[in-house]
Amino acid sequence: MSGPLASSDTGRIARPLAGKAQRLCYEAPDPVVDRAQLRLIAQVDRAHLVMLAERGVIVGEKAARLLRTVRQIEAEGFAPVLSLPRPRGIYLAYEEAVTRRCGPDVGGLLHTGRSRNDLNATTTLLALRERCSDVVAEGGRLVTALLAAAGRHLDDVMAIHTHYQPAMPITYGYYLTGVALALLRELDRMVACLRSIRRCPLGAHAVAGTDIDLDTERTAALLGFASGPLHAVDAIASRDTSLDALGVAANLGVTVSRLAADLQLWSAADLGYVHFPDWLVGGSSALPQKRNAFVLEHLKARPTRVLGAWVSATSAIRSAPFTNSIEVGTEAMASVGPALRTTRDVLALAALVVAGARPRPDTMESVAARSFVEATAVANDLVRQGVPFREAHHRVGAAVLRAVDEGADWPPEGFARIDPRTAADRARFGGGPGSRAEALAAAWTLRHRLRAELRDLRRGWNRASDALAAASEAICRG
């Protein structure tokens, strides 16, 4: 046969999958998503071809022709691929487009020593690396917004609520620092996920390696990994890093949703701790007096998409054979990219909300003052005088009851006069608001460390990309 083989003829199977089955099994074409996937495939192809040429598995001249063809198709926005039918998936359409340009004698070499299985496992990790690093970068911006606002409002006293009731005096800046620290822990976990992406699956072939003389350490280095596969079945069957990333993303979304719930409560007109400018609220279609901070409802609800993705992915993988599997490599992974993009967007929206929120210090302090939030500090003053805590607790509680029911003075004679600000300042132990300046400084240190770690990771990937470009060019020059 002089021309390229028909795309539907595998040698073993002569006819393509039924058209209706194709439509039901494969996602509808999305040029943006498809180009992103093809870009990663082309990146892997370049590394694989460089290695095959250096190894002598493919003659350098033919490898150069393939590299130039891949570069041309990529420069055309992968239009030659996107215009082809995909009865066996997007990769084989891509290989057909390359073969049409190079002819079967050259194009047929592209997949030497490789399977779609190790290719998909590799592109999955490359995509995960990009998306997780985007989440870390956007999460870092949210932390920066939180800490900057915390610095501006470090001494603005307010009541922290428990069970939706005013409980103890803190400051608005102290609260924001706490949220930032919670997010920083999750972002550290996401960086740990990125650091765990060390072994490149390329070379594991379909599921049990290959007898082609490959240098998997070379392809790994060109793609920014530390090493090649240690065990082919593990390399093909495992998607644990994707599940780890989804779990961290879900935790980030949960924390943001809790921040949004607090801000929604505090911005209610009858409490009024926080005001949002017009560019963060919307009106009502029927009620002219309304200012709805509806953005907060998106922040509360949208993380459920990420939680659903984690459940979907783990459910698809559960009980699947520990080998190559559509359940694992395709169905379970389908929700990962959208979920991480959602997480990135949630973090970005939260940063806008935090930067735009305008606390009302006078209102916050007034509510704290009339809510008896310094009562615990008054009780502790009695404890320092030798009164057992439970008795002090009872005395102060009874005094509050008289003030509420009878309008009696608060605090009554014989009790220390401690205002909410003083009570907050005295709470220096146990990480209380009295140590808020130290907590803020520590949080900034962690934020700077996170930025440096992400920068180092990205620099390593960029160095690998530069090395791949140089090696590809060297082969193309002969």
C-alpha positions as CSV (number, residue, x, y, z in Angstrom):
1,M,0.0,0.0,0.0
2,S,1.7,3.2,-1.2
3,G,-0.4,5.8,0.7
4,P,-1.2,6.1,4.4
5,L,-3.3,3.4,6.0
6,A,-7.0,4.3,6.4
7,S,-7.5,5.7,9.9
8,S,-10.2,3.2,10.6
9,D,-8.0,0.2,9.7
10,T,-5.8,-1.0,12.6
11,G,-4.7,-4.2,10.9
12,R,-6.8,-6.2,13.4
13,I,-10.0,-4.2,13.2
14,A,-11.0,-3.1,9.7
15,R,-14.0,-0.9,10.5
16,P,-14.3,2.2,12.8
17,L,-16.4,2.4,15.9
18,A,-20.1,3.0,15.1
19,G,-20.8,6.7,14.6
20,K,-23.4,6.8,17.4
21,A,-21.0,5.1,19.8
22,Q,-18.3,7.6,18.8
23,R,-20.6,10.5,19.7
24,L,-21.6,8.9,23.0
25,C,-18.1,7.8,24.1
26,Y,-16.1,10.9,23.1
27,E,-16.6,14.4,24.3
28,A,-18.0,16.9,21.7
29,P,-15.1,18.7,20.1
30,D,-14.0,21.9,21.9
31,P,-11.2,23.7,20.0
32,V,-9.8,25.4,23.1
33,V,-9.6,22.2,25.1
34,D,-8.4,20.2,22.1
35,R,-5.6,22.7,21.3
36,A,-4.4,22.6,24.9
37,Q,-4.3,18.8,24.8
38,L,-2.5,18.8,21.4
39,R,0.0,21.3,22.7
40,L,1.0,18.8,25.4
41,I,1.1,15.9,23.0
42,A,3.4,17.9,20.7
43,Q,5.7,18.7,23.7
44,V,5.9,15.0,24.5
45,D,6.5,14.2,20.9
46,R,9.5,16.5,20.6
47,A,11.1,15.0,23.7
48,H,10.4,11.5,22.5
49,L,11.8,12.2,19.0
50,V,14.9,13.9,20.3
51,M,15.6,10.9,22.5
52,L,14.9,8.4,19.6
53,A,17.3,10.3,17.3
54,E,20.0,10.6,20.0
55,R,19.6,6.9,20.7
56,G,19.9,6.0,17.0
57,V,16.5,4.3,17.1
58,I,15.3,6.7,14.3
59,V,17.6,8.1,11.7
60,G,18.4,11.8,12.5
61,E,17.1,13.0,9.1
62,K,13.7,11.4,9.6
63,A,13.5,12.6,13.2
64,A,14.3,16.1,12.0
65,R,11.5,15.9,9.4
66,L,9.0,14.8,12.1
67,L,10.1,17.5,14.4
68,R,9.7,20.1,11.7
69,T,6.2,18.8,10.8
70,V,5.1,18.8,14.5
71,R,6.3,22.4,14.7
72,Q,4.4,23.4,11.5
73,I,1.2,21.8,12.6
74,E,1.5,23.5,16.0
75,A,2.1,26.8,14.4
76,E,-1.1,26.4,12.4
77,G,-3.1,26.1,15.6
78,F,-3.4,22.3,15.0
79,A,-6.0,23.1,12.3
80,P,-4.9,20.0,10.2
81,V,-5.8,17.8,13.2
82,L,-9.0,19.6,14.3
83,S,-10.4,19.2,10.7
84,L,-10.1,15.4,10.8
85,P,-12.6,12.8,12.1
86,R,-11.7,11.1,15.3
87,P,-13.0,7.6,15.3
88,R,-10.2,6.5,17.7
89,G,-9.6,9.7,19.6
90,I,-7.7,12.9,19.2
91,Y,-4.2,11.5,19.3
92,L,-4.6,9.2,16.4
93,A,-6.2,12.0,14.4
94,Y,-3.0,14.0,15.2
95,E,-0.8,11.1,14.1
96,E,-2.7,10.9,10.9
97,A,-2.3,14.6,10.3
98,V,1.5,14.2,10.8
99,T,1.6,11.2,8.5
100,R,-0.2,13.0,5.7
101,R,2.5,15.6,5.8
102,C,5.5,13.3,6.1
103,G,4.2,10.2,4.4
104,P,3.8,6.8,6.0
105,D,7.6,5.9,5.9
106,V,8.3,8.8,8.2
107,G,5.0,9.5,10.0
108,G,4.8,5.9,10.9
109,L,7.9,6.2,13.1
110,L,6.3,8.8,15.4
111,H,4.9,6.3,17.8
112,T,7.9,4.0,18.1
113,G,8.4,2.6,21.6
114,R,5.3,4.3,22.9
115,S,1.6,3.8,23.6
116,R,-1.3,6.1,24.0
117,N,-1.3,4.8,27.6
118,D,2.1,6.3,28.6
119,L,1.5,9.3,26.4
120,N,-1.8,10.0,28.2
121,A,-0.3,9.4,31.6
122,T,2.5,11.9,30.8
123,T,0.2,14.6,29.4
124,T,-2.0,14.2,32.4
125,L,0.9,15.0,34.7
126,L,2.0,17.9,32.5
127,A,-1.5,19.4,32.6
128,L,-1.8,18.8,36.3
129,R,1.5,20.6,36.8
130,E,0.3,23.6,34.9
131,R,-3.1,23.8,36.6
132,C,-1.9,23.2,40.1
133,S,0.8,25.9,39.7
134,D,-2.0,28.3,38.6
135,V,-4.0,27.4,41.7
136,V,-0.9,28.1,43.9
137,A,-0.3,31.4,42.1
138,E,-3.9,32.6,42.5
139,G,-4.1,31.3,46.0
140,G,-0.9,33.3,46.8
141,R,-2.7,36.5,45.4
142,L,-5.6,35.8,47.7
143,V,-3.3,35.4,50.7
144,T,-1.6,38.7,49.8
145,A,-5.0,40.4,49.7
146,L,-5.9,39.0,53.0
147,L,-2.6,40.0,54.7
148,A,-2.6,43.5,53.2
149,A,-6.2,44.1,54.5
150,A,-5.2,42.5,57.8
151,G,-2.3,45.1,58.1
152,R,-4.7,47.9,57.4
153,H,-7.2,46.8,60.0
154,L,-5.1,45.0,62.5
155,D,-6.4,47.1,65.4
156,D,-10.1,47.4,64.4
157,V,-11.9,45.6,67.2
158,M,-14.9,43.4,66.6
159,A,-16.7,40.4,68.1
160,I,-15.9,37.0,66.8
161,H,-19.1,34.9,66.7
162,T,-19.7,31.3,67.9
163,H,-23.1,29.7,67.2
164,Y,-23.9,33.0,65.4
165,Q,-23.6,34.9,68.7
166,P,-21.0,37.5,69.7
167,A,-18.4,35.6,71.7
168,M,-15.0,37.2,72.3
169,P,-13.2,40.4,71.2
170,I,-10.8,40.1,68.3
171,T,-9.8,42.5,65.5
172,Y,-10.8,42.3,61.8
173,G,-7.2,42.1,60.8
174,Y,-6.6,39.3,63.2
175,Y,-9.5,37.3,61.7
176,L,-8.2,37.8,58.1
177,T,-4.7,36.6,59.2
178,G,-6.3,33.4,60.5
179,V,-8.0,32.7,57.2
180,A,-4.7,33.4,55.4
181,L,-2.9,30.9,57.6
182,A,-5.5,28.2,56.8
183,L,-5.1,28.9,53.1
184,L,-1.3,28.8,53.3
185,R,-1.4,25.3,54.7
186,E,-3.5,24.1,51.8
187,L,-1.3,25.9,49.3
188,D,1.7,24.2,50.9
189,R,0.0,20.9,50.3
190,M,-0.5,21.8,46.7
191,V,3.2,22.6,46.3
192,A,3.8,19.2,47.8
193,C,1.7,17.7,45.1
194,L,3.7,19.5,42.5
195,R,7.0,18.3,44.1
196,S,5.7,14.8,44.1
197,I,5.4,14.8,40.3
198,R,8.9,13.5,39.8
199,R,8.7,10.4,37.6
200,C,7.7,10.7,34.0
201,P,5.6,7.8,32.8
202,L,6.9,8.0,29.2
203,G,8.5,4.7,28.3
204,A,6.2,2.6,30.4
205,H,4.5,1.9,27.0
206,A,1.0,0.2,27.2
207,V,1.5,-1.2,30.7
208,A,4.6,-3.3,30.8
209,G,7.5,-1.4,29.3
210,T,9.1,-2.0,25.9
211,D,12.1,-3.8,24.3
212,I,12.9,-0.7,22.2
213,D,16.2,0.8,23.5
214,L,14.8,4.0,25.1
215,D,16.5,6.5,27.4
216,T,13.6,7.4,29.7
217,E,15.9,9.5,31.9
218,R,16.5,11.8,28.8
219,T,12.8,12.2,28.0
220,A,12.1,12.8,31.6
221,A,14.7,15.6,31.9
222,L,13.5,17.2,28.7
223,L,9.9,17.4,30.1
224,G,11.0,18.7,33.5
225,F,10.8,15.5,35.5
226,A,13.4,14.2,37.8
227,S,13.5,10.7,36.4
228,G,11.8,8.1,34.2
229,P,9.4,5.4,35.3
230,L,10.5,2.9,37.9
231,H,7.6,0.5,37.4
232,A,5.5,0.4,34.2
233,V,2.3,-0.8,35.8
234,D,2.5,1.8,38.5
235,A,3.2,4.5,35.9
236,I,0.2,3.6,33.8
237,A,-2.3,2.6,36.5
238,S,-1.8,5.4,39.1
239,R,-3.5,8.7,39.2
240,D,-3.0,9.4,42.9
241,T,-1.4,12.8,42.4
242,S,-4.5,14.0,40.6
243,L,-6.7,12.8,43.5
244,D,-4.3,14.6,45.9
245,A,-4.6,17.8,44.0
246,L,-8.4,17.6,43.8
247,G,-8.5,17.0,47.6
248,V,-6.4,20.1,48.3
249,A,-8.5,22.1,45.8
250,A,-11.6,21.0,47.6
251,N,-10.2,22.1,51.0
252,L,-9.2,25.5,49.5
253,G,-12.8,25.9,48.2
254,V,-14.2,24.9,51.6
255,T,-12.1,27.5,53.4
256,V,-13.1,30.3,50.9
257,S,-16.8,29.3,51.3
258,R,-16.5,29.8,55.1
259,L,-14.9,33.2,54.6
260,A,-17.7,34.1,52.3
261,A,-20.3,32.9,54.9
262,D,-18.8,35.2,57.5
263,L,-18.6,38.2,55.2
264,Q,-22.2,37.6,54.2
265,L,-23.3,37.6,57.8
266,W,-21.3,40.6,58.7
267,S,-22.4,42.6,55.7
268,A,-26.1,42.1,56.4
269,A,-27.8,45.5,56.9
270,D,-28.9,44.8,60.4
271,L,-25.3,44.0,61.5
272,G,-23.2,46.1,59.2
273,Y,-19.7,45.2,60.2
274,V,-18.6,45.3,56.6
275,H,-19.7,47.3,53.5
276,F,-19.2,46.3,49.9
277,P,-18.8,48.9,47.2
278,D,-21.1,49.1,44.2
279,W,-18.7,47.1,42.0
280,L,-19.1,44.0,44.2
281,V,-22.9,44.1,44.7
282,G,-26.0,43.8,42.5
283,G,-29.6,45.2,42.7
284,S,-32.9,43.5,42.8
285,S,-35.1,43.1,39.8
286,A,-38.2,44.0,41.9
287,L,-37.0,45.6,45.1
288,P,-35.4,49.1,44.6
289,Q,-33.8,49.4,48.0
290,K,-31.7,46.2,47.8
291,R,-27.9,45.9,47.6
292,N,-27.2,42.2,47.2
293,A,-23.7,41.0,47.8
294,F,-24.5,38.1,45.5
295,V,-20.8,37.5,44.7
296,L,-20.5,35.9,48.1
297,E,-23.1,33.4,47.2
298,H,-21.0,32.3,44.3
299,L,-18.1,31.9,46.6
300,K,-20.1,29.8,49.0
301,A,-21.6,27.5,46.3
302,R,-19.1,27.2,43.5
303,P,-16.7,25.1,45.5
304,T,-19.3,22.3,45.4
305,R,-18.2,21.7,41.8
306,V,-14.8,20.9,43.1
307,L,-16.1,18.6,45.9
308,G,-18.2,16.9,43.2
309,A,-15.2,16.4,41.0
310,W,-13.2,14.8,43.8
311,V,-16.1,12.4,44.5
312,S,-16.5,11.7,40.8
313,A,-12.8,10.9,40.3
314,T,-12.4,8.7,43.3
315,S,-15.6,6.9,42.6
316,A,-14.5,6.2,39.0
317,I,-11.2,4.8,40.1
318,R,-12.5,2.8,43.0
319,S,-12.5,-0.9,42.2
320,A,-11.0,-0.3,38.7
321,P,-8.3,-2.8,37.8
322,F,-4.8,-1.7,38.6
323,T,-3.7,-1.4,35.0
324,N,-4.6,0.7,32.0
325,S,-8.3,1.5,32.3
326,I,-10.7,3.9,30.6
327,E,-12.3,4.4,34.1
328,V,-9.0,5.7,35.5
329,G,-7.3,7.4,32.6
330,T,-10.3,9.0,30.9
331,E,-13.5,9.1,32.9
332,A,-11.9,9.8,36.3
333,M,-9.6,12.4,34.9
334,A,-12.4,14.3,33.0
335,S,-13.3,16.4,36.0
336,V,-9.8,17.2,37.2
337,G,-9.0,20.1,34.8
338,P,-12.4,21.9,35.1
339,A,-12.2,21.5,38.9
340,L,-8.8,23.0,39.2
341,R,-9.8,25.9,36.9
342,T,-12.8,26.4,39.1
343,T,-10.6,26.5,42.1
344,R,-8.3,29.1,40.5
345,D,-11.4,31.3,39.6
346,V,-12.8,30.9,43.1
347,L,-9.5,32.1,44.6
348,A,-9.4,35.0,42.2
349,L,-12.9,36.1,43.0
350,A,-12.3,35.8,46.7
351,A,-9.2,38.1,46.4
352,L,-11.5,40.7,44.7
353,V,-14.0,40.4,47.6
354,V,-11.3,40.8,50.3
355,A,-9.7,43.7,48.6
356,G,-13.1,45.5,48.1
357,A,-14.6,44.8,51.5
358,R,-14.7,47.9,53.7
359,P,-15.0,47.2,57.4
360,R,-16.8,49.7,59.6
361,P,-14.7,50.0,62.8
362,D,-17.1,52.1,64.7
363,T,-20.0,49.7,64.1
364,M,-17.9,46.7,64.9
365,E,-16.6,48.1,68.1
366,S,-20.1,49.3,69.2
367,V,-21.6,45.9,68.7
368,A,-18.7,44.3,70.6
369,A,-19.2,46.8,73.5
370,R,-22.9,46.1,73.9
371,S,-22.5,42.3,73.5
372,F,-20.5,41.7,76.7
373,V,-17.7,40.1,74.7
374,E,-15.2,41.1,77.4
375,A,-17.1,39.0,80.0
376,T,-14.4,36.2,79.9
377,A,-11.7,38.7,80.5
378,V,-13.7,40.1,83.5
379,A,-14.0,36.5,84.9
380,N,-10.3,35.9,84.4
381,D,-9.6,39.0,86.4
382,L,-11.5,37.4,89.3
383,V,-9.5,34.2,88.8
384,R,-6.2,36.2,89.2
385,Q,-7.7,37.4,92.6
386,G,-8.0,33.8,93.7
387,V,-11.7,33.1,92.8
388,P,-12.1,29.6,91.3
389,F,-12.9,29.9,87.6
390,R,-16.3,28.2,87.8
391,E,-17.4,30.5,90.5
392,A,-16.1,33.5,88.6
393,H,-17.9,32.3,85.5
394,H,-21.2,32.1,87.5
395,R,-20.8,35.6,89.1
396,V,-20.1,37.2,85.7
397,G,-22.9,35.4,84.0
398,A,-25.3,36.5,86.7
399,A,-24.1,40.1,86.4
400,V,-24.7,40.0,82.6
401,L,-28.2,38.6,83.2
402,R,-29.0,41.6,85.6
403,A,-27.7,44.0,83.0
404,V,-29.8,42.5,80.3
405,D,-33.0,41.9,82.2
406,E,-32.9,44.8,84.7
407,G,-30.7,47.4,83.1
408,A,-28.2,47.1,85.9
409,D,-24.8,48.6,85.4
410,W,-22.2,46.6,83.5
411,P,-19.8,45.7,84.9
412,P,-21.2,46.1,88.4
413,E,-19.2,47.5,91.3
414,G,-16.4,45.2,92.4
415,F,-15.8,43.9,88.9
416,A,-12.9,45.0,86.7
417,R,-13.8,47.6,84.0
418,I,-12.3,46.1,80.9
419,D,-13.4,47.3,77.4
420,P,-13.3,45.0,74.4
421,R,-10.2,46.5,73.0
422,T,-8.3,46.0,76.3
423,A,-9.6,42.4,76.5
424,A,-8.4,41.7,72.9
425,D,-5.0,43.2,73.7
426,R,-4.6,41.1,76.8
427,A,-5.3,37.8,75.0
428,R,-1.6,37.3,74.1
429,F,-1.5,33.6,74.9
430,G,-2.7,30.7,72.8
431,G,-2.4,32.6,69.6
432,G,-5.0,35.2,70.8
433,P,-5.5,38.7,69.2
434,G,-3.0,40.2,71.6
435,S,-0.3,38.5,69.5
436,R,-1.8,39.6,66.2
437,A,1.2,41.6,65.0
438,E,3.5,38.6,65.4
439,A,0.9,36.3,63.7
440,L,0.7,38.7,60.8
441,A,4.5,38.9,60.4
442,A,4.7,35.1,60.5
443,A,2.0,34.8,57.9
444,W,3.9,37.2,55.6
445,T,7.0,35.0,56.0
446,L,5.1,31.9,54.9
447,R,3.6,33.8,52.0
448,H,7.1,34.9,50.8
449,R,8.3,31.3,51.1
450,L,5.4,30.0,49.0
451,R,6.2,32.5,46.3
452,A,9.8,31.4,46.2
453,E,8.9,27.7,46.1
454,L,6.6,28.2,43.1
455,R,9.2,30.4,41.4
456,D,11.8,27.7,41.8
457,L,9.5,25.0,40.4
458,R,8.5,27.1,37.4
459,R,12.1,28.0,36.7
460,G,13.0,24.3,36.6
461,W,10.2,23.6,34.1
462,N,11.3,26.5,32.0
463,R,14.9,25.3,31.9
464,A,13.7,21.9,30.7
465,S,11.6,23.6,28.0
466,D,14.6,25.6,26.8
467,A,16.7,22.4,26.8
468,L,14.0,20.6,24.7
469,A,13.9,23.5,22.3
470,A,17.7,23.5,21.9
471,A,17.9,19.8,21.4
472,S,15.0,19.8,18.9
473,E,16.8,22.6,16.9
474,A,20.1,20.7,17.0
475,I,18.5,17.7,15.4
476,C,16.6,19.8,12.8
477,R,20.0,21.4,11.9
478,G,21.5,17.9,11.4
